[in-house]
Amino acid sequence: MKKRLILNFTEGNVEEPITYFLIKNYDLLVNILKAEIYPEEGGNLLMEMEGDEKTIKKSINYLKSRNVEVVNVDRKIHFREEDCIYCGSCTAVCCTGSLSIDKKTWKIVFNKEKCLVCGLCAEACPLSLFEVSFGN
């Protein structure tokens, strides 16, 4: 099971090795997707954790016990490729490389596995062909 979360840190817990303990004590695969954390201020971390459901629940309880706010992120993106004019605007802003142009067909290739659902493509597309939605 994979779970995408935003962890919000306070100045009181930002110095703790939280991700280390998630890996060591809960045997989770942790992928940090984005982080903005400042010593003595706090910050947030977008991460994906992978493990069995029971272990993930235990690790979330651990995070809460350390006063880390845990926000479940369940975003999806839909690309209406059939209406695309292949201008490439979306590929220019895609930092993960999930959007690219096929050099043979000049069509947009969308690799959902690489996508972070940051929404930059939705903002860049002149035809509004990307839709970001939130779900449970």
Backbone bond lengths (Angstrom), bond angles and torsions (degrees), N, CA, C in turn:
res aa  C-N    CA-C-N  psi(-1)  N-CA   C-N-CA  omega(-1)  CA-C   N-CA-C  phi
1 M - - - 1.451 - - 1.519 108.73 -
2 K 1.332 115.14 136.78 1.466 120.85 174.82 1.515 108.52 -111.97
3 K 1.323 115.00 142.55 1.459 121.22 179.63 1.517 107.63 -136.37
4 R 1.323 116.45 129.84 1.464 121.40 177.51 1.523 107.84 -103.12
5 L 1.331 116.00 128.42 1.457 121.69 -174.78 1.516 111.09 -135.39
6 I 1.321 114.88 152.95 1.460 121.13 166.33 1.515 105.97 -108.84
7 L 1.331 115.99 126.42 1.457 121.82 176.36 1.518 107.83 -104.77
8 N 1.317 116.55 123.88 1.459 121.83 178.14 1.521 108.74 -104.75
9 F 1.329 115.17 120.51 1.462 122.49 -177.38 1.523 110.10 -102.60
10 T 1.335 114.92 149.13 1.459 121.31 173.37 1.526 107.86 -102.85
11 E 1.289 115.84 172.74 1.472 118.55 177.99 1.524 111.28 -62.80
12 G 1.339 117.07 -23.49 1.459 121.41 -178.63 1.520 114.95 -78.03
13 N 1.326 118.70 -22.49 1.460 119.47 -177.60 1.532 113.88 -121.28
14 V 1.297 116.84 4.86 1.466 119.72 -176.39 1.532 112.52 -68.96
15 E 1.305 117.82 -22.95 1.463 121.93 -178.10 1.536 113.03 -86.63
16 E 1.321 117.55 -7.16 1.461 120.92 -177.84 1.536 110.96 -79.37
17 P 1.325 117.86 143.59 1.472 121.58 -179.94 1.536 112.00 -81.44
18 I 1.309 115.30 63.84 1.472 122.08 -173.46 1.528 112.12 -59.83
19 T 1.323 118.37 -49.73 1.468 119.97 -176.68 1.526 110.82 -65.57
20 Y 1.322 117.22 -33.81 1.467 120.96 176.30 1.528 110.13 -58.27
21 F 1.349 116.51 -47.36 1.458 120.28 -179.32 1.535 112.19 -67.71
22 L 1.329 117.47 -32.88 1.465 119.77 176.38 1.528 110.75 -62.50
23 I 1.309 115.57 -40.19 1.467 120.51 -179.76 1.526 110.59 -74.41
24 K 1.325 116.82 -50.21 1.471 121.72 -174.18 1.528 112.61 -70.41
25 N 1.319 117.12 -49.67 1.464 120.25 -172.66 1.525 114.59 -86.25
26 Y 1.329 116.59 -22.93 1.464 119.40 -176.77 1.527 112.68 -116.95
27 D 1.314 116.65 0.00 1.465 122.41 176.70 1.531 112.10 52.70
28 L 1.333 115.40 44.78 1.457 121.11 -179.92 1.524 110.43 -97.92
29 L 1.316 115.18 150.79 1.456 120.12 168.27 1.516 105.64 -88.30
30 V 1.321 116.67 123.79 1.453 121.41 -176.20 1.520 108.76 -119.11
31 N 1.331 115.16 127.86 1.446 121.22 177.33 1.525 107.47 -121.92
32 I 1.327 116.70 113.88 1.458 121.18 178.59 1.524 107.35 -84.52
33 L 1.326 115.86 118.35 1.452 121.29 -176.37 1.524 112.41 -93.00
34 K 1.327 115.81 -34.36 1.462 120.32 178.94 1.524 107.45 -161.86
35 A 1.313 116.28 140.79 1.459 119.55 179.09 1.522 109.95 -142.94
36 E 1.314 114.48 139.95 1.460 121.51 173.75 1.532 106.23 -141.53
37 I 1.328 114.55 91.46 1.458 120.97 -173.92 1.528 108.52 -130.29
38 Y 1.329 115.39 133.90 1.451 120.78 -178.74 1.522 110.13 -124.17
39 P 1.345 117.38 132.12 1.469 119.77 177.10 1.523 110.37 -57.05
40 E 1.304 115.38 141.27 1.460 123.89 177.93 1.528 113.82 63.88
41 E 1.331 117.68 9.65 1.463 120.80 177.20 1.520 111.80 -125.66
42 G 1.319 117.35 -42.58 1.454 122.23 -173.82 1.509 110.25 109.23
43 G 1.308 116.57 -161.95 1.454 120.80 -179.96 1.511 111.23 153.97
44 N 1.325 114.71 -164.95 1.458 118.54 -178.98 1.514 111.46 -139.18
45 L 1.318 113.70 159.29 1.451 121.64 -176.41 1.530 108.00 -139.05
46 L 1.321 116.34 126.08 1.463 121.67 173.89 1.509 106.12 -96.83
47 M 1.327 116.47 122.41 1.452 120.04 -177.27 1.515 111.12 -140.75
48 E 1.315 113.13 160.36 1.454 120.64 173.58 1.519 105.85 -120.32
49 M 1.323 116.68 130.86 1.461 119.77 176.29 1.517 108.36 -118.90
50 E 1.325 114.12 145.26 1.458 119.49 -179.07 1.512 109.22 -130.23
51 G 1.327 115.17 132.45 1.454 122.45 179.19 1.515 108.41 175.89
52 D 1.327 116.95 -172.68 1.459 117.61 178.08 1.526 109.42 -77.68
53 E 1.313 115.61 157.77 1.468 121.98 -172.50 1.527 112.68 -58.26
54 K 1.319 116.63 -41.84 1.471 121.53 -178.76 1.538 110.72 -63.32
55 T 1.318 116.36 -43.71 1.463 121.27 -179.62 1.521 111.04 -66.80
56 I 1.315 116.92 -39.67 1.468 120.15 178.68 1.526 110.05 -63.30
57 K 1.342 117.49 -41.78 1.461 120.47 177.41 1.528 111.26 -61.19
58 K 1.337 116.93 -42.94 1.471 120.98 177.69 1.522 110.91 -61.95
59 S 1.344 116.61 -41.43 1.458 119.88 -178.38 1.531 110.98 -67.58
60 I 1.321 117.16 -35.35 1.469 120.10 177.22 1.523 110.02 -67.01
61 N 1.330 117.66 -38.59 1.471 120.81 174.97 1.525 110.84 -62.58
62 Y 1.337 116.20 -39.26 1.469 120.06 176.21 1.527 110.44 -60.48
63 L 1.331 116.61 -47.33 1.468 120.51 -179.83 1.522 110.93 -58.11
64 K 1.325 116.22 -44.98 1.467 119.98 179.71 1.524 111.50 -64.75
65 S 1.338 117.19 -34.70 1.464 120.42 177.93 1.528 111.80 -67.17
66 R 1.314 116.62 -21.81 1.470 122.10 177.67 1.529 110.95 -94.83
67 N 1.327 116.67 14.22 1.464 123.92 179.44 1.529 113.78 61.85
68 V 1.317 115.43 34.36 1.459 120.97 173.70 1.527 106.44 -97.91
69 E 1.326 116.03 124.96 1.466 119.90 176.21 1.525 107.93 -75.47
70 V 1.318 116.88 130.42 1.462 122.69 -177.10 1.531 108.43 -114.58
71 V 1.331 115.26 122.57 1.461 121.23 179.54 1.522 107.70 -118.62
72 N 1.319 116.15 121.29 1.454 121.62 177.80 1.528 109.26 -73.99
73 V 1.313 116.85 129.66 1.458 121.39 179.48 1.523 108.38 -112.75
74 D 1.288 115.16 115.34 1.458 119.91 177.15 1.520 107.04 -130.05
75 R 1.324 114.93 84.53 1.455 120.21 179.23 1.519 108.95 -111.94
76 K 1.292 113.81 147.30 1.459 120.13 177.95 1.520 108.01 -129.41
77 I 1.319 115.44 155.58 1.459 119.61 177.83 1.524 108.94 -129.30
78 H 1.297 114.57 139.78 1.462 120.68 177.94 1.527 107.91 -123.25
79 F 1.339 116.01 132.76 1.464 122.77 -179.79 1.525 108.38 -116.15
80 R 1.324 116.14 119.39 1.470 121.39 177.60 1.528 108.86 -85.43
81 E 1.307 114.81 77.00 1.464 121.86 -174.96 1.529 112.73 -60.83
82 E 1.324 117.35 -32.07 1.460 120.55 -176.30 1.532 112.83 -62.09
83 D 1.326 117.87 -22.24 1.465 121.69 179.78 1.531 113.23 -99.37
84 C 1.321 116.84 0.69 1.464 122.11 -174.87 1.534 111.64 -70.08
85 I 1.336 115.48 140.00 1.473 121.22 175.40 1.532 111.08 -102.60
86 Y 1.323 116.59 3.91 1.465 123.90 174.75 1.523 113.37 59.03
87 C 1.324 114.91 44.97 1.469 119.34 179.24 1.522 112.31 -76.66
88 G 1.345 117.25 -24.57 1.452 121.32 177.93 1.519 115.38 88.46
89 S 1.326 117.73 2.44 1.473 119.97 179.85 1.520 112.14 -57.64
90 C 1.314 116.87 -38.80 1.465 120.80 -178.66 1.531 111.27 -67.89
91 T 1.327 117.18 -35.36 1.467 119.83 -178.28 1.523 111.19 -69.39
92 A 1.322 116.43 -28.52 1.466 120.50 -178.24 1.520 112.55 -67.37
93 V 1.330 117.42 -27.14 1.467 120.71 -176.82 1.525 113.34 -104.06
94 C 1.332 117.29 -4.25 1.463 120.85 -175.70 1.530 110.57 -80.45
95 C 1.328 115.93 105.65 1.469 120.97 -175.58 1.528 113.16 -77.17
96 T 1.320 118.44 -16.56 1.470 120.51 -178.14 1.517 112.93 -95.47
97 G 1.327 116.94 -11.42 1.457 119.80 -177.14 1.521 112.65 78.79
98 S 1.324 117.23 15.99 1.461 118.95 178.78 1.526 111.64 -74.54
99 L 1.314 116.95 -17.92 1.459 122.07 174.10 1.515 108.97 -114.43
100 S 1.317 115.86 127.76 1.463 120.41 179.87 1.523 108.98 -147.01
101 I 1.307 115.69 170.98 1.459 120.87 178.25 1.521 108.25 -109.74
102 D 1.322 115.82 126.93 1.464 121.45 175.68 1.523 107.46 -70.97
103 K 1.315 116.68 120.54 1.457 121.19 -174.58 1.531 113.61 -69.96
104 K 1.321 117.70 -15.93 1.473 120.47 177.94 1.527 111.70 -88.71
105 T 1.337 116.24 -44.10 1.468 120.37 -175.19 1.526 112.72 -99.99
106 W 1.321 117.22 -15.79 1.470 124.94 -175.84 1.528 111.94 62.32
107 K 1.323 116.45 24.13 1.458 120.94 176.77 1.526 109.36 -97.31
108 I 1.329 115.40 157.58 1.460 121.74 177.86 1.528 108.83 -75.92
109 V 1.326 115.85 132.27 1.457 122.63 175.67 1.530 106.53 -109.58
110 F 1.332 116.41 126.23 1.466 121.87 -177.99 1.519 109.46 -115.51
111 N 1.334 116.18 114.06 1.458 122.66 177.85 1.530 108.02 -100.84
112 K 1.327 117.42 98.69 1.472 122.32 -175.77 1.521 112.56 -63.20
113 E 1.329 117.31 -27.07 1.473 120.70 -179.06 1.524 111.92 -64.68
114 K 1.308 117.64 -31.84 1.467 121.64 -179.58 1.534 112.54 -85.25
115 C 1.319 116.66 -16.97 1.468 122.09 -170.91 1.529 111.93 -70.47
116 L 1.326 116.15 132.84 1.464 122.83 176.07 1.518 111.68 -94.26
117 V 1.307 117.98 -6.03 1.460 124.65 -176.49 1.533 109.95 57.41
118 C 1.321 115.00 47.97 1.468 120.31 179.06 1.523 111.46 -77.54
119 G 1.344 117.17 -24.55 1.455 121.25 177.34 1.513 115.57 90.52
120 L 1.330 117.85 -0.46 1.468 119.52 -179.65 1.524 112.26 -63.30
121 C 1.323 116.71 -35.65 1.467 120.12 178.43 1.524 110.62 -63.56
122 A 1.330 117.11 -38.43 1.461 121.37 179.60 1.526 110.41 -62.59
123 E 1.329 116.25 -37.71 1.458 120.32 178.66 1.526 111.88 -72.59
124 A 1.335 116.80 -33.81 1.463 120.99 -175.53 1.522 113.73 -81.88
125 C 1.309 118.25 -25.21 1.471 121.86 -174.39 1.532 110.60 -70.32
126 P 1.341 117.72 119.42 1.465 120.08 -179.07 1.528 113.04 -69.16
127 L 1.333 118.13 -17.84 1.459 121.67 -179.42 1.526 113.05 -103.88
128 S 1.329 117.03 3.14 1.474 122.87 -179.75 1.522 112.08 54.30
129 L 1.334 115.86 50.89 1.459 121.33 -176.84 1.523 113.83 -89.86
130 F 1.324 118.02 -4.59 1.457 122.33 178.92 1.514 108.54 -107.67
131 E 1.326 116.12 132.34 1.450 120.80 178.15 1.522 109.09 -125.23
132 V 1.318 116.04 122.40 1.459 122.19 177.81 1.523 107.34 -99.18
133 S 1.338 115.72 128.49 1.461 119.63 179.24 1.519 109.33 -129.88
134 F 1.312 114.70 155.65 1.452 122.39 178.13 1.514 108.34 -110.32
135 G 1.327 116.33 141.00 1.452 119.71 -179.85 1.494 110.72 -143.96
136 N 1.315 116.03 -178.62 1.471 121.08 179.08 1.498 110.54 -96.58
